[in-house]
Amino acid sequence: MDLDEKILMEMMRRMLRIRIFEERVVELLSAGELVGWCHPYVGEEAVAVGVCMALQSEDYIVGNHRSHGHPIAKGGDLKRAMAELYGKVTGYCKGKGGSMHLADFSIGILGESGIVGSSIPVGVGAGLAAMLRKDDRVSVCFFGDGASSQGTFHESINLAAIWKLPVLFVCENNQYAQTTSYRYAVAGEDIAGRAAAYRIPGVLVDGQDVLAVYDASKTAVERARSGEGPSLIEARTYRYYDHSVAVARIVRNPYRPEEEVAHWRENKDPIKIHKAYLIEHAFCSDSEMTALEEAVKEEVEEAVTFARNSPLPSPEALYEDMFAQPFEND
């Protein structure tokens, strides 16, 4: 793989943006400043970044309940993302969507959904639209190992395969569907192997290595854009937090060993892995890396300040942006 310094450093910047944004959100939720649900993407940064760096700005992505990492990896605005979590009018969805519904059509972010597997058909629909319009776009569906057993996944990948739609299916296998291990719930050794049933490529990749994810994604995107149809990538990854911030308060019995979490944090951290690669190959120094981290922290704090100072929606806004008005105007 022959990547220049600019791309390699941008990968690091985007992973840091996700990590620091998510850690700050967890702090704000724990302090009670933010309310609602949050499913941290910490530990999985290399998947979204590796995929999105292989895309063009106009390509589509759809996400799921663990939804902050995808739009940030696609180049989304941290201020608008944070404002949405605060429920402010300056947010991506004017404060009406919250954590699981970030969208920015201008850069191909079609949104996410808290309903497991529900975004996959949306991504396939976007791929169908791209094919009919002949606009050379590719659509990416992000989903977890739990969603890979949903009917929506199988129906969608089958349709995409028979019509040869420009769609990339990315299973972020963080190994636990809430508290259930995929080894208990998934038949077979891996999810990538399911691609064989639809006669499309299926690739299992190290989801902690951003370069490995990028390489697999670039191949799949080029295949889709050239009219050869969809591919399935299973990125084996790991989430460092519980399924959501609230789950830690609800689940009393540990469902994964502390040693397992510590092993992934210490030995398989995607940011540590990429940082070591950059320094070893002289793409940056320790001081330059520290400066980048500080710059991203400042960017995240600016997003928090922006969100705090933004106005809340007016009561009248409740009836805006609707397909139909439930009440007649007085």
C-alpha positions as CSV (number, residue, x, y, z in Angstrom):
1,M,0.0,0.0,0.0
2,D,1.4,3.4,-1.0
3,L,-0.2,6.2,0.9
4,D,1.2,9.7,1.3
5,E,1.8,11.4,4.6
6,K,-1.3,13.6,4.2
7,I,-3.7,10.7,4.0
8,L,-2.0,8.8,6.9
9,M,-2.1,11.8,9.2
10,E,-5.7,12.5,8.2
11,M,-6.6,9.0,9.3
12,M,-5.0,9.7,12.7
13,R,-6.8,13.1,13.0
14,R,-10.2,11.5,12.3
15,M,-9.6,8.7,14.7
16,L,-8.6,11.2,17.4
17,R,-11.7,13.3,16.7
18,I,-13.9,10.3,17.3
19,R,-12.1,9.1,20.4
20,I,-11.9,12.5,22.1
21,F,-15.4,13.5,21.1
22,E,-16.8,10.2,22.5
23,E,-14.8,10.4,25.8
24,R,-16.1,13.9,26.3
25,V,-19.6,12.9,25.7
26,V,-19.3,10.1,28.2
27,E,-18.0,12.7,30.8
28,L,-20.9,15.0,30.1
29,L,-23.5,12.2,30.4
30,S,-22.0,11.0,33.6
31,A,-22.1,14.6,35.0
32,G,-25.7,14.9,34.1
33,E,-25.2,17.8,31.6
34,L,-26.3,15.6,28.7
35,V,-29.3,13.4,29.0
36,G,-30.6,10.4,27.0
37,W,-28.8,7.4,25.4
38,C,-25.3,7.2,24.1
39,H,-23.5,4.2,22.6
40,P,-19.7,5.1,22.6
41,Y,-17.7,4.2,19.5
42,V,-14.4,4.1,21.5
43,G,-12.2,1.3,20.4
44,E,-13.8,1.0,16.9
45,E,-12.4,4.1,15.4
46,A,-10.3,2.4,12.7
47,V,-13.3,0.8,11.1
48,A,-15.3,4.0,10.3
49,V,-12.1,5.9,9.4
50,G,-10.6,3.2,7.2
51,V,-13.9,2.8,5.3
52,C,-14.7,6.5,4.9
53,M,-11.1,7.4,3.8
54,A,-11.7,5.1,0.8
55,L,-14.8,7.1,-0.2
56,Q,-15.5,10.2,-2.1
57,S,-17.3,13.1,-0.4
58,E,-20.5,12.5,-2.4
59,D,-20.7,8.8,-1.5
60,Y,-23.4,7.7,0.9
61,I,-23.2,6.2,4.4
62,V,-25.8,4.9,6.8
63,G,-25.2,4.0,10.4
64,N,-26.8,2.5,13.4
65,H,-27.3,3.2,17.1
66,R,-23.5,3.5,17.7
67,S,-23.7,6.5,15.5
68,H,-21.2,9.3,16.3
69,G,-18.1,7.7,14.8
70,H,-19.5,7.3,11.2
71,P,-20.4,10.9,10.5
72,I,-17.2,12.2,12.1
73,A,-15.2,9.7,10.0
74,K,-17.0,11.0,6.9
75,G,-15.8,14.6,7.7
76,G,-18.8,15.8,9.7
77,D,-18.9,19.0,11.8
78,L,-18.2,18.4,15.5
79,K,-20.1,21.5,16.5
80,R,-23.3,20.4,14.8
81,A,-22.9,16.9,16.2
82,M,-22.4,18.0,19.7
83,A,-25.3,20.5,19.5
84,E,-27.6,17.7,18.4
85,L,-26.7,15.8,21.5
86,Y,-27.6,18.8,23.5
87,G,-30.9,19.1,21.7
88,K,-30.1,22.5,20.3
89,V,-31.4,24.1,17.1
90,T,-27.8,24.3,15.7
91,G,-27.6,20.5,15.7
92,Y,-27.6,18.3,12.6
93,C,-31.3,17.7,13.0
94,K,-32.2,20.9,14.8
95,G,-32.1,19.2,18.2
96,K,-34.9,16.8,17.3
97,G,-32.9,13.7,16.5
98,G,-30.4,13.2,19.3
99,S,-27.5,10.8,19.6
100,M,-28.8,8.1,17.3
101,H,-29.9,10.4,14.4
102,L,-27.1,12.4,12.9
103,A,-27.5,13.3,9.2
104,D,-25.8,15.6,6.7
105,F,-26.9,15.0,3.1
106,S,-24.4,17.5,1.8
107,I,-21.6,15.0,2.5
108,G,-23.5,11.8,2.0
109,I,-24.5,11.1,5.6
110,L,-28.0,9.8,5.2
111,G,-28.5,9.2,8.9
112,E,-28.7,6.4,11.5
113,S,-31.4,4.6,13.4
114,G,-31.6,3.0,16.8
115,I,-33.7,0.1,15.4
116,V,-31.2,-2.7,14.8
117,G,-30.7,-3.5,11.1
118,S,-33.2,-0.9,9.9
119,S,-30.6,1.4,8.1
120,I,-29.3,-1.4,5.9
121,P,-32.3,-1.3,3.4
122,V,-31.9,2.5,3.3
123,G,-28.3,2.1,2.2
124,V,-29.3,-0.4,-0.4
125,G,-32.0,2.1,-1.6
126,A,-29.3,4.7,-1.9
127,G,-27.3,2.3,-4.0
128,L,-30.2,1.6,-6.3
129,A,-30.8,5.4,-6.7
130,A,-27.1,5.8,-7.6
131,M,-27.3,3.0,-10.2
132,L,-30.5,4.4,-11.8
133,R,-29.1,8.0,-11.9
134,K,-25.7,6.7,-13.1
135,D,-24.0,9.2,-10.9
136,D,-21.0,7.0,-9.9
137,R,-21.8,7.0,-6.2
138,V,-21.3,4.2,-3.7
139,S,-23.4,3.5,-0.7
140,V,-22.0,2.0,2.6
141,C,-24.1,0.3,5.2
142,F,-22.5,0.1,8.7
143,F,-24.1,-2.5,11.1
144,G,-23.1,-4.7,14.0
145,D,-22.8,-8.5,14.5
146,G,-26.3,-8.5,16.0
147,A,-27.8,-6.9,12.9
148,S,-26.1,-9.5,10.7
149,S,-28.7,-12.0,11.9
150,Q,-31.7,-9.7,11.1
151,G,-33.9,-10.4,8.1
152,T,-33.2,-6.9,6.9
153,F,-29.5,-7.8,6.4
154,H,-30.2,-10.9,4.4
155,E,-33.0,-9.4,2.3
156,S,-30.8,-6.3,1.5
157,I,-27.6,-8.1,0.6
158,N,-29.6,-10.6,-1.6
159,L,-31.2,-7.7,-3.5
160,A,-28.0,-5.8,-3.8
161,A,-26.3,-9.0,-5.2
162,I,-28.8,-9.9,-7.8
163,W,-29.0,-6.3,-9.1
164,K,-25.3,-5.7,-8.7
165,L,-25.8,-2.5,-6.8
166,P,-22.9,-0.3,-5.8
167,V,-23.1,-1.1,-2.1
168,L,-20.5,-2.0,0.6
169,F,-21.8,-3.9,3.6
170,V,-19.6,-3.3,6.6
171,C,-20.2,-5.5,9.7
172,E,-18.5,-3.9,12.7
173,N,-18.2,-7.1,14.7
174,N,-17.3,-5.8,18.2
175,Q,-18.1,-9.3,19.4
176,Y,-21.1,-8.5,21.6
177,A,-24.6,-7.7,20.6
178,Q,-25.4,-5.7,23.8
179,T,-24.4,-8.5,26.3
180,T,-24.5,-11.5,24.0
181,S,-21.3,-12.9,22.5
182,Y,-21.4,-13.4,18.7
183,R,-19.8,-16.7,19.2
184,Y,-23.0,-17.8,20.9
185,A,-25.4,-16.2,18.5
186,V,-23.8,-16.5,15.1
187,A,-23.5,-19.9,13.3
188,G,-20.2,-20.4,11.6
189,E,-16.7,-19.1,12.3
190,D,-17.3,-15.6,11.0
191,I,-19.9,-13.3,9.4
192,A,-17.8,-12.6,6.3
193,G,-18.4,-16.2,5.2
194,R,-22.1,-15.5,4.7
195,A,-21.2,-13.6,1.5
196,A,-20.7,-16.9,-0.2
197,A,-24.4,-17.5,-0.1
198,Y,-24.9,-14.4,-2.3
199,R,-21.9,-15.0,-4.5
200,I,-20.2,-11.8,-3.6
201,P,-16.8,-11.2,-2.0
202,G,-16.6,-11.6,1.8
203,V,-13.5,-10.3,3.6
204,L,-12.6,-10.7,7.3
205,V,-10.2,-7.8,8.3
206,D,-8.5,-6.6,11.5
207,G,-10.8,-3.8,12.5
208,Q,-8.1,-2.3,14.8
209,D,-5.8,-1.7,11.9
210,V,-7.0,1.4,10.0
211,L,-4.7,0.6,7.0
212,A,-6.0,-3.0,6.7
213,V,-9.6,-1.6,6.8
214,Y,-8.7,1.0,4.2
215,D,-7.1,-1.5,1.9
216,A,-10.1,-3.9,2.0
217,S,-12.6,-1.0,1.6
218,K,-10.7,0.5,-1.3
219,T,-10.9,-2.7,-3.2
220,A,-14.6,-3.1,-2.4
221,V,-15.4,0.5,-3.4
222,E,-13.6,0.2,-6.7
223,R,-15.5,-3.0,-7.4
224,A,-18.8,-1.3,-6.6
225,R,-18.0,1.8,-8.6
226,S,-17.1,-0.2,-11.7
227,G,-20.4,-1.9,-11.7
228,E,-19.3,-5.3,-10.4
229,G,-21.7,-5.2,-7.4
230,P,-21.6,-5.3,-3.6
231,S,-19.1,-6.7,-1.1
232,L,-19.2,-7.7,2.5
233,I,-16.5,-6.7,4.9
234,E,-16.4,-8.0,8.5
235,A,-14.1,-5.8,10.6
236,R,-13.3,-7.6,13.8
237,T,-13.2,-4.9,16.4
238,Y,-14.0,-4.3,20.1
239,R,-15.9,-1.6,22.0
240,Y,-14.1,-0.5,25.2
241,Y,-17.3,0.7,27.0
242,D,-20.5,-1.2,27.6
243,H,-23.2,-1.3,24.9
244,S,-24.4,2.1,26.1
245,V,-23.7,4.4,29.0
246,A,-27.0,3.4,30.6
247,V,-26.3,-0.4,30.3
248,A,-23.5,-0.1,32.8
249,R,-26.1,1.0,35.4
250,I,-28.6,-1.8,34.5
251,V,-26.5,-4.9,33.9
252,R,-25.4,-6.3,37.3
253,N,-23.5,-9.4,36.2
254,P,-20.3,-8.9,34.0
255,Y,-20.8,-10.5,30.6
256,R,-17.2,-10.2,29.5
257,P,-14.0,-10.6,31.6
258,E,-12.2,-7.5,32.8
259,E,-9.0,-9.1,31.5
260,E,-10.4,-9.2,28.0
261,V,-11.3,-5.5,28.0
262,A,-7.8,-4.7,29.4
263,H,-6.1,-6.8,26.7
264,W,-7.9,-5.0,23.9
265,R,-7.2,-1.6,25.4
266,E,-3.6,-2.2,26.0
267,N,-2.6,-4.4,23.0
268,K,-5.2,-3.6,20.2
269,D,-6.0,0.0,20.5
270,P,-6.4,1.4,16.9
271,I,-5.0,4.8,17.8
272,K,-1.9,3.3,19.5
273,I,-1.3,1.0,16.5
274,H,-1.5,3.7,13.9
275,K,0.5,6.1,16.0
276,A,3.3,3.6,16.3
277,Y,3.2,3.0,12.5
278,L,3.5,6.8,11.8
279,I,6.4,7.3,14.2
280,E,8.2,4.1,13.1
281,H,8.0,5.2,9.4
282,A,9.0,8.8,10.2
283,F,5.7,10.3,9.1
284,C,5.6,12.3,12.3
285,S,7.4,12.8,15.6
286,D,6.2,12.4,19.2
287,S,5.9,16.2,19.5
288,E,3.9,16.5,16.3
289,M,1.6,13.8,17.5
290,T,1.1,15.5,20.8
291,A,0.4,18.8,19.0
292,L,-2.3,17.0,16.9
293,E,-3.9,15.5,20.0
294,E,-4.0,19.0,21.7
295,A,-5.5,20.6,18.6
296,V,-8.3,18.0,18.4
297,K,-9.0,18.4,22.2
298,E,-9.4,22.1,21.6
299,E,-11.7,21.4,18.6
300,V,-13.9,19.2,20.8
301,E,-14.0,21.8,23.6
302,E,-15.0,24.4,21.0
303,A,-17.9,22.1,20.0
304,V,-19.0,21.8,23.6
305,T,-19.0,25.6,24.1
306,F,-20.9,26.0,20.8
307,A,-23.5,23.5,21.9
308,R,-23.9,25.1,25.4
309,N,-24.4,28.5,24.0
310,S,-26.8,27.5,21.2
311,P,-30.5,28.1,21.7
312,L,-33.1,25.4,22.4
313,P,-35.9,24.8,19.8
314,S,-39.0,26.9,20.3
315,P,-42.3,25.1,21.2
316,E,-43.5,25.9,17.7
317,A,-40.6,24.0,16.2
318,L,-42.4,20.8,17.3
319,Y,-44.7,21.0,14.3
320,E,-42.0,21.9,11.7
321,D,-40.3,19.5,9.3
322,M,-43.3,17.2,9.2
323,F,-44.8,15.4,6.3
324,A,-48.3,16.7,7.4
325,Q,-49.6,19.0,10.1
326,P,-51.6,17.2,12.7
327,F,-53.6,20.3,13.6
328,E,-55.1,23.0,11.4
329,N,-53.8,26.5,11.9
330,D,-56.0,28.8,14.0
